[in-house]
Amino acid sequence: MLGWTYMILAILLEVAGTTCMNFSEGFTKVWPSIFIFVFYALCFSVLTLAL
């Protein structure tokens, strides 16, 4: 059951990273661009725990 929780969290972090990619407007805005890398790094870390 804990694996599914990690999987759902990884999906939500990936969606947040993709949303920030839209807000960054081609990496011209600083904070959304930083959050892209933060959310994707967290996503891959949590996905590792899910597996």
C-alpha positions as CSV (number, residue, x, y, z in Angstrom):
1,M,0.0,0.0,0.0
2,L,2.9,2.4,0.7
3,G,4.2,1.8,-2.8
4,W,0.9,3.1,-4.3
5,T,1.1,6.2,-2.1
6,Y,4.6,6.9,-3.4
7,M,3.4,6.4,-6.9
8,I,0.5,8.9,-6.5
9,L,2.9,11.4,-4.9
10,A,5.4,11.0,-7.8
11,I,2.6,11.6,-10.3
12,L,1.5,14.7,-8.5
13,L,5.0,16.0,-8.4
14,E,5.4,15.3,-12.2
15,V,2.2,17.2,-12.9
16,A,3.4,20.1,-10.8
17,G,6.7,20.2,-12.7
18,T,4.9,20.2,-16.0
19,T,2.6,23.0,-14.9
20,C,5.7,25.0,-13.8
21,M,7.1,24.4,-17.3
22,N,4.1,26.1,-18.8
23,F,4.4,29.0,-16.3
24,S,8.1,29.5,-17.0
25,E,7.4,30.8,-20.5
26,G,10.4,29.2,-22.2
27,F,12.6,29.4,-19.1
28,T,12.4,33.2,-19.1
29,K,10.9,33.4,-15.6
30,V,13.3,32.4,-12.8
31,W,11.1,30.9,-10.1
32,P,9.0,28.6,-12.2
33,S,12.2,27.5,-14.0
34,I,13.8,26.6,-10.6
35,F,10.6,24.8,-9.5
36,I,10.7,22.6,-12.7
37,F,14.0,21.0,-11.6
38,V,12.9,20.8,-7.9
39,F,9.7,19.0,-8.7
40,Y,11.2,16.6,-11.3
41,A,14.1,15.8,-8.9
42,L,11.6,15.0,-6.1
43,C,9.4,13.1,-8.6
44,F,12.3,10.8,-9.6
45,S,13.3,10.3,-6.0
46,V,9.8,9.3,-4.9
47,L,9.4,7.1,-8.0
48,T,12.5,5.3,-6.9
49,L,10.9,4.6,-3.5
50,A,7.7,3.4,-5.3
51,L,9.7,0.9,-7.3
